[in-house]
Amino acid sequence: MENQEELYHVKKFASDVFNNFGYTKSLYTAVDMDLWSTWFYVREGSEILAAMRIVEKKPNNLIPLELGIIKGSDPIQRYAVIGDNIADWNSVSFVLSIKGSWAALATFQAAAQYCIDKNFDMVYGFYHKKVNSIVKLYTSIGAIPSKKYGKEIYFPECYFQGELVYLTPIEISKDALQKIKTRSW
C-alpha cells in the first residue's frame, strides 16, 4: 500500500479488532512485513469494516507461520518454509455485524483472486481452534490443517482471555482459493 497513513489506519483497525475480541498481542508478532504484504480492506465512508493481508514468501523474509514457536519443542524450534510461490493468509479482522461479515467475505474474495493471479502453489495461515466461529469459517472455505506443518505454534505473551494461544497451521489450496473467489462454499 503506497499511502502510509492509510496503511497505518488499516493496521490499527486489525489490531483494535484483535484487542477488542480479547487477544493480547505479543511483541513476537510485531515484525514489519510491509515490504512483502498486500492488504485487502473494505470501507464504508470513513469506517473500515474488514481487513486482512497476504504476505508473500521470499528468500529474504519470514512469513507469520515461521515466527511462531512450535508447541512442545525443546529446545525451542520454529518452522522454516522453503519454496517458491508461497504466501501466508493472515490478520483477518472485521467488525462483528452483518455489514462486517459481508465486508470480510469481500476481502476473502479479493485475497483469493490475488493469490490465484500470483499463482501461489500454497497459501498457509493458522487459526485459534478455541474460537469455533473462526474454525468454522476456515473449514467452510476449504482450509485444512497443514500436513507439512502439523504441530501447533504459539507466540510468547500472546493470550486470549488470559490463556496462551495455540494456533493450528492451515493450508489453503488452489482449489480452495477458486471456491473462495466464486463463493461456492
C-alpha positions in Angstrom: 0.0 0.0 0.0 1.5 3.3 -1.1 -0.3 5.6 1.2 1.4 5.2 4.6 -1.4 7.0 6.5 -4.0 4.6 5.1 -1.8 1.6 5.9 -1.5 2.9 9.5 -5.3 3.1 9.8 -5.8 -0.4 8.3 -3.2 -2.0 10.6 -4.6 -0.1 13.6 -8.1 -1.4 12.7 -6.8 -5.0 12.6 -5.0 -4.6 15.9 -8.0 -3.0 17.6 -10.3 -5.8 16.4 -8.0 -8.4 18.0 -7.7 -6.4 21.2 -11.4 -5.9 21.5 -12.1 -9.6 20.9 -9.9 -10.5 23.9 -6.4 -11.1 22.5 -3.3 -9.7 24.0 -0.8 -9.4 21.1 2.8 -10.5 21.6 5.8 -8.4 20.6 6.8 -11.5 18.7 4.1 -10.6 16.1 5.4 -7.0 15.7 7.7 -7.8 12.8 7.4 -5.4 9.9 6.3 -7.4 6.9 5.1 -4.4 4.9 7.6 -4.9 2.0 6.0 -8.4 1.3 2.4 -7.7 2.3 -0.7 -6.8 0.3 -3.6 -5.6 2.4 -7.3 -6.0 1.5 -9.9 -4.0 3.2 -13.4 -2.6 2.9 -14.6 0.8 4.0 -18.0 2.3 4.3 -17.4 6.0 4.3 -14.5 6.6 6.8 -15.2 3.4 8.7 -13.1 0.3 8.0 -15.4 -2.8 8.2 -12.9 -5.6 7.4 -9.2 -6.1 6.6 -6.7 -8.9 6.0 -3.3 -9.3 4.4 -1.4 -11.7 2.3 2.4 -12.0 3.0 4.4 -13.3 0.1 7.3 -15.7 1.0 10.6 -14.6 -0.4 14.1 -16.0 0.2 14.9 -12.9 2.4 11.9 -12.8 4.7 9.9 -14.8 7.2 6.1 -15.3 7.0 4.0 -15.4 10.1 4.0 -19.2 10.2 7.8 -19.1 10.6 7.7 -16.7 13.5 5.7 -18.8 15.9 7.3 -21.3 18.2 6.4 -25.0 17.8 4.4 -26.2 20.8 6.2 -28.7 22.9 9.6 -28.2 21.2 12.7 -28.4 23.4 14.9 -26.8 22.6 12.6 -24.2 21.1 12.1 -24.5 17.4 10.3 -22.7 14.6 9.2 -23.8 11.2 11.2 -22.9 8.1 9.1 -22.5 5.0 11.3 -23.1 1.9 10.0 -22.8 -1.6 8.7 -20.5 -4.3 5.2 -19.3 -4.9 4.1 -19.5 -1.2 2.1 -17.0 0.8 0.6 -16.5 4.2 -3.1 -15.5 4.7 -3.4 -13.6 8.0 -4.6 -10.7 10.1 -8.2 -11.4 9.2 -10.3 -8.8 11.1 -13.8 -7.5 10.8 -16.5 -5.7 12.6 -18.9 -8.1 14.3 -22.0 -7.2 12.4 -23.8 -8.2 9.2 -22.0 -5.5 7.3 -18.7 -6.6 8.8 -19.4 -10.2 7.7 -20.2 -9.2 4.2 -17.0 -7.0 4.1 -14.9 -9.9 5.4 -16.4 -12.0 2.6 -15.3 -9.3 0.1 -11.8 -9.2 1.5 -11.6 -13.0 1.3 -12.7 -13.0 -2.4 -10.2 -10.2 -3.3 -7.4 -12.0 -1.4 -8.2 -15.3 -3.1 -8.2 -13.6 -6.5 -4.9 -12.1 -5.7 -3.4 -15.5 -4.7 -4.8 -17.0 -7.9 -3.4 -14.2 -10.0 0.0 -14.6 -8.3 -0.2 -18.4 -9.0 0.8 -19.3 -5.4 1.4 -23.1 -5.1 0.3 -23.0 -1.5 -1.1 -20.4 0.9 -0.6 -21.1 4.6 -2.1 -19.5 7.6 -3.3 -20.5 11.1 -6.3 -20.4 13.3 -7.1 -20.4 17.0 -9.0 -23.7 17.5 -10.7 -22.4 20.6 -12.7 -19.8 18.7 -15.3 -22.0 17.0 -16.5 -19.3 14.6 -13.0 -19.0 13.2 -12.6 -22.7 12.8 -15.9 -23.0 11.1 -15.1 -20.1 8.8 -11.8 -21.5 7.7 -13.2 -25.0 7.3 -16.1 -23.7 5.2 -13.7 -22.1 2.8 -11.7 -25.3 2.3 -8.8 -24.6 4.5 -7.4 -27.8 6.1 -4.9 -28.4 9.0 -1.4 -28.4 7.4 0.0 -31.7 6.5 3.5 -30.3 6.3 3.4 -28.2 9.4 1.3 -30.3 11.7 2.2 -29.1 15.2 0.6 -26.1 16.7 2.6 -22.9 17.2 2.4 -20.1 19.7 3.8 -16.6 20.2 5.1 -16.0 23.7 2.9 -13.5 25.5 0.0 -13.8 23.1 -3.1 -14.5 25.1 -6.8 -14.9 24.6 -8.8 -14.1 27.6 -5.8 -14.7 29.8 -4.8 -18.0 28.3 -1.8 -18.7 26.0 -2.9 -19.0 22.4 -2.0 -22.2 20.4 -2.5 -21.8 16.7 -3.2 -24.6 14.2 -1.3 -24.2 10.9 -3.6 -24.4 7.9 -3.2 -24.8 4.1 -5.4 -23.1 1.6 -5.0 -25.0 -1.7 -5.6 -23.6 -5.2 -8.9 -25.4 -5.3 -10.0 -23.7 -2.1 -8.9 -20.4 -3.5 -11.2 -20.9 -6.5 -14.1 -21.8 -4.2 -13.5 -18.6 -2.1 -13.3 -16.5 -5.2 -16.6 -17.8 -6.5 -18.3 -18.0 -3.1 -19.0 -21.7 -3.7 -18.5 -23.0 -0.2 
